[in-house]
Amino acid sequence: MRCCDAIDIIDGVLSFLCSQVEIERLDINLIIGMLSRIIFFIIMIADRDLRTYTLKEFFSQVGAWAIFHIYIFGFERKYFFQGQSNTKIREYVSKIMDILQQVIGVLYLSFNYESDLELAALIIFSINLGLGVIELIKSFILNNHIKNYSKEGGLLEFFIGSFLGILGVCIFLIISAEKYWEEISEESNRVIPLILTLIGQFILLFIAFLLSCADYSKRSQDCTKSILGFLYGLTFGVFSIFYGYLLGVYLFFYMIYICITHTPPPKQVKPVADI
């Protein structure tokens, strides 16, 4: 009888540990993916000459930016606001997001690589793309039951990561502007977007700070969710350069609109009556 009880206890402990590993596995995989994106982004822009920044590069980054934001706000929002994880859907969608972003990276680098670093990135992207497609097909075929779970909090880490990411972009823009100012200052089509982007970035920095102080920004008690939330925020903050520019442009045109609509009409001078 005692032997059976011991076996039941051991079986219960092993089942619990296996379920915990299964729960942590998705968040850990997502953490690795976010770390890879951030490290790759830092390596690619560390010595970037902004004077050679092309429209092709801009649109490829906007595409990757859009996919990431659709994923965060469309499929991860519930996990961070309500703590509920629909694990199977999150796993499928995260793999699809990875594949789409890698397709953009492979297509861009296939036609535009110019250095050994970019060639290495193309090879890595291609390998990861192939593995990602295989993993996605395997997931659909096996259709394993993945347990849903609940983890509260994580928004505080997200907003702190966003704040630091936005701050990093601001520092990068200021350093780049100082480095290339002599050439940039001669072209208004570069100076104005840079100024508008910096204005937008500092506004976003202030907003991220306020959100991190809000009552609903709660810290997660789970280590993996805390790290994942922070890395999501950091990635969001790095991509905020597009938000900063759009916000700066919006404020610029809004100020013009305010000036036009609130300018008092010229006073009409009454003609002097003839005596």
C-alpha positions as CSV (number, residue, x, y, z in Angstrom):
1,M,0.0,0.0,0.0
2,R,2.8,2.4,0.9
3,C,4.6,1.5,-2.3
4,C,1.5,2.4,-4.3
5,D,1.2,5.7,-2.4
6,A,4.8,6.5,-3.1
7,I,4.3,5.7,-6.8
8,D,1.2,7.9,-6.9
9,I,3.2,10.8,-5.3
10,I,6.1,10.4,-7.7
11,D,3.7,10.2,-10.6
12,G,2.0,13.3,-9.4
13,V,5.2,15.2,-9.0
14,L,6.5,14.1,-12.5
15,S,3.2,15.1,-14.1
16,F,3.3,18.5,-12.4
17,L,6.9,19.1,-13.5
18,C,6.1,18.0,-17.1
19,S,3.1,20.3,-17.2
20,Q,5.2,23.2,-15.9
21,V,7.9,22.6,-18.5
22,E,5.2,22.5,-21.2
23,I,3.7,25.8,-19.9
24,E,7.1,27.5,-19.8
25,R,8.2,26.1,-23.2
26,L,6.2,28.5,-25.3
27,D,7.3,31.6,-23.3
28,I,10.9,30.5,-23.4
29,N,10.8,29.9,-27.2
30,L,9.3,33.4,-27.6
31,I,12.0,34.9,-25.3
32,I,14.7,33.3,-27.5
33,G,13.0,34.7,-30.6
34,M,12.8,38.2,-29.2
35,L,16.4,38.1,-28.1
36,S,17.5,37.0,-31.5
37,R,15.6,39.9,-33.1
38,I,17.0,42.5,-30.8
39,I,20.6,41.2,-31.1
40,F,20.4,41.0,-34.9
41,F,18.9,44.5,-35.1
42,I,21.7,46.0,-32.9
43,I,24.4,44.3,-35.0
44,M,22.8,45.5,-38.2
45,I,22.5,49.2,-37.2
46,A,25.6,49.5,-35.0
47,D,27.8,50.9,-37.9
48,R,24.9,51.8,-40.1
49,D,25.5,54.7,-42.5
50,L,22.1,56.5,-42.5
51,R,23.1,58.3,-45.7
52,T,22.7,55.0,-47.6
53,Y,19.3,54.1,-46.1
54,T,17.1,53.2,-49.0
55,L,13.3,53.0,-49.6
56,K,13.6,49.2,-50.1
57,E,15.1,48.9,-46.6
58,F,12.4,51.2,-45.2
59,F,9.5,49.2,-46.7
60,S,11.0,45.8,-45.6
61,Q,11.3,47.1,-42.0
62,V,7.8,48.6,-42.1
63,G,6.5,45.2,-43.2
64,A,8.3,43.4,-40.3
65,W,7.1,46.1,-37.9
66,A,3.5,45.7,-39.0
67,I,3.6,41.9,-38.6
68,F,5.0,42.2,-35.1
69,H,2.4,44.7,-34.0
70,I,-0.5,42.7,-35.4
71,Y,0.9,39.8,-33.4
72,I,1.3,41.7,-30.2
73,F,-2.0,43.6,-30.2
74,G,-4.1,40.9,-31.9
75,F,-2.9,37.8,-30.2
76,E,-0.8,38.5,-27.1
77,R,-2.9,41.4,-25.7
78,K,-5.2,39.0,-23.9
79,Y,-2.3,37.2,-22.3
80,F,-0.9,40.4,-20.8
81,F,-4.1,42.2,-20.0
82,Q,-6.2,39.3,-18.7
83,G,-3.5,36.7,-18.0
84,Q,-5.2,34.0,-20.1
85,S,-3.1,32.0,-22.5
86,N,-4.7,30.1,-25.4
87,T,-1.5,28.2,-25.8
88,K,-2.2,26.4,-29.1
89,I,-3.3,29.5,-30.9
90,R,-0.3,31.5,-29.5
91,E,2.1,28.9,-30.6
92,Y,0.7,28.7,-34.2
93,V,0.5,32.4,-34.6
94,S,4.0,33.0,-33.2
95,K,5.4,30.5,-35.8
96,I,3.5,32.2,-38.6
97,M,4.8,35.6,-37.5
98,D,8.4,34.2,-37.5
99,I,7.9,32.8,-41.0
100,L,6.4,36.0,-42.4
101,Q,9.2,38.1,-41.0
102,Q,11.9,35.7,-42.2
103,V,10.3,35.7,-45.7
104,I,10.6,39.5,-45.7
105,G,14.3,39.3,-44.5
106,V,15.2,36.6,-47.1
107,L,13.6,38.5,-50.0
108,Y,15.2,41.7,-49.1
109,L,18.7,40.3,-48.4
110,S,18.5,38.1,-51.5
111,F,18.5,41.1,-53.8
112,N,20.4,43.6,-51.7
113,Y,23.2,42.0,-49.7
114,E,26.5,43.8,-50.0
115,S,28.6,42.6,-47.2
116,D,29.7,39.3,-45.6
117,L,27.6,40.2,-42.5
118,E,24.5,40.5,-44.7
119,L,25.3,37.3,-46.6
120,A,25.6,35.5,-43.2
121,A,22.3,37.0,-42.2
122,L,20.7,35.7,-45.4
123,I,22.0,32.2,-44.8
124,I,20.7,32.2,-41.2
125,F,17.3,33.6,-42.2
126,S,17.0,31.0,-44.9
127,I,17.8,28.1,-42.5
128,N,15.5,29.5,-39.9
129,L,12.8,29.9,-42.5
130,G,13.0,26.3,-43.6
131,L,13.0,25.0,-40.0
132,G,10.1,27.2,-39.2
133,V,8.0,25.9,-42.0
134,I,8.8,22.3,-41.0
135,E,7.9,23.0,-37.4
136,L,4.6,24.6,-38.4
137,I,3.6,21.7,-40.7
138,K,4.6,19.3,-37.9
139,S,2.5,21.1,-35.4
140,F,-0.6,20.9,-37.7
141,I,0.0,17.2,-38.5
142,L,0.5,16.1,-34.9
143,N,-2.2,18.4,-33.5
144,N,-1.0,17.8,-29.9
145,H,-3.2,19.0,-27.1
146,I,-1.5,21.9,-25.4
147,K,-2.7,22.9,-22.0
148,N,-4.0,26.5,-21.5
149,Y,-2.9,28.4,-18.4
150,S,-3.2,31.7,-16.6
151,K,-0.4,34.0,-15.5
152,E,-1.2,37.5,-14.2
153,G,0.8,40.7,-14.8
154,G,3.5,41.5,-17.2
155,L,2.3,44.9,-18.4
156,L,4.8,46.8,-16.1
157,E,7.7,44.9,-17.7
158,F,6.3,45.6,-21.1
159,F,6.1,49.4,-20.5
160,I,9.6,49.5,-18.9
161,G,11.0,47.6,-21.9
162,S,9.2,50.1,-24.2
163,F,10.6,53.0,-22.3
164,L,14.2,51.7,-22.6
165,G,13.7,50.8,-26.3
166,I,12.4,54.2,-27.2
167,L,15.2,55.8,-25.1
168,G,17.7,53.8,-27.1
169,V,16.3,54.9,-30.4
170,C,16.4,58.6,-29.2
171,I,20.1,58.2,-28.3
172,F,20.9,56.5,-31.6
173,L,19.2,59.3,-33.6
174,I,21.0,62.0,-31.6
175,I,24.4,60.3,-32.1
176,S,23.7,59.7,-35.8
177,A,22.5,63.3,-36.3
178,E,25.7,64.6,-34.6
179,K,27.9,62.3,-36.7
180,Y,26.4,63.2,-40.1
181,W,25.1,66.8,-39.3
182,E,27.4,68.6,-41.8
183,E,25.9,66.5,-44.6
184,I,22.3,66.2,-43.3
185,S,22.0,70.0,-42.6
186,E,22.5,70.7,-46.3
187,E,19.3,68.8,-47.2
188,S,16.0,69.9,-45.8
189,N,14.4,66.6,-46.8
190,R,16.6,64.8,-44.2
191,V,16.6,67.5,-41.5
192,I,12.9,67.9,-41.2
193,P,12.1,64.2,-40.9
194,L,14.8,63.8,-38.3
195,I,13.5,66.6,-36.2
196,L,9.9,65.4,-36.5
197,T,11.0,61.8,-35.5
198,L,12.9,63.1,-32.4
199,I,9.9,65.1,-31.3
200,G,7.6,62.1,-31.7
201,Q,10.1,59.8,-29.9
202,F,10.3,62.1,-26.9
203,I,6.5,62.2,-26.7
204,L,6.4,58.4,-26.9
205,L,9.1,58.3,-24.2
206,F,6.9,60.4,-21.9
207,I,3.8,58.3,-22.6
208,A,5.7,55.0,-21.9
209,F,6.8,56.5,-18.6
210,L,3.3,57.5,-17.6
211,L,1.9,54.0,-18.6
212,S,4.6,52.3,-16.5
213,C,3.3,54.3,-13.5
214,A,-0.4,53.5,-14.2
215,D,-2.4,51.3,-11.7
216,Y,-3.1,48.6,-14.2
217,S,0.6,48.1,-15.0
218,K,1.2,45.2,-12.7
219,R,4.4,43.1,-12.4
220,S,4.2,39.4,-13.1
221,Q,5.2,37.0,-10.4
222,D,6.3,34.5,-13.1
223,C,9.9,35.0,-14.2
224,T,9.5,33.8,-17.8
225,K,6.5,36.1,-18.4
226,S,8.3,39.0,-16.8
227,I,11.3,38.5,-19.2
228,L,8.9,38.0,-22.2
229,G,7.0,41.1,-21.4
230,F,10.2,43.1,-21.1
231,L,11.5,41.8,-24.4
232,Y,8.2,42.5,-26.1
233,G,8.4,46.0,-24.8
234,L,12.0,46.4,-25.8
235,T,11.3,45.2,-29.4
236,F,8.2,47.5,-29.5
237,G,10.4,50.4,-28.4
238,V,13.0,49.7,-31.0
239,F,10.4,49.7,-33.7
240,S,8.8,52.9,-32.3
241,I,11.0,54.9,-34.6
242,F,8.2,54.6,-37.2
243,Y,5.6,55.6,-34.6
244,G,7.8,58.6,-33.7
245,Y,8.0,59.8,-37.2
246,L,4.3,59.4,-37.8
247,L,3.5,61.2,-34.6
248,G,5.9,64.0,-35.4
249,V,4.3,64.4,-38.9
250,Y,0.8,64.4,-37.3
251,L,1.7,67.1,-34.8
252,F,3.4,69.2,-37.5
253,F,0.2,69.2,-39.7
254,Y,-2.0,69.6,-36.6
255,M,-0.1,72.8,-35.6
256,I,-0.5,74.1,-39.1
257,Y,-4.2,73.4,-38.9
258,I,-4.5,75.1,-35.6
259,C,-2.7,78.2,-36.9
260,I,-4.9,78.4,-39.9
261,T,-8.2,77.9,-38.2
262,H,-7.5,80.1,-35.2
263,T,-6.0,83.0,-37.0
264,P,-8.4,86.0,-36.5
265,P,-9.7,87.4,-39.8
266,P,-8.3,90.8,-40.8
267,K,-10.2,93.7,-39.5
268,Q,-12.2,95.5,-42.1
269,V,-11.6,99.2,-42.2
270,K,-14.9,101.1,-42.5
271,P,-14.8,103.7,-45.3
272,V,-15.0,107.3,-44.0
273,A,-18.2,108.9,-45.0
274,D,-18.0,111.9,-47.3
275,I,-18.7,115.2,-45.5
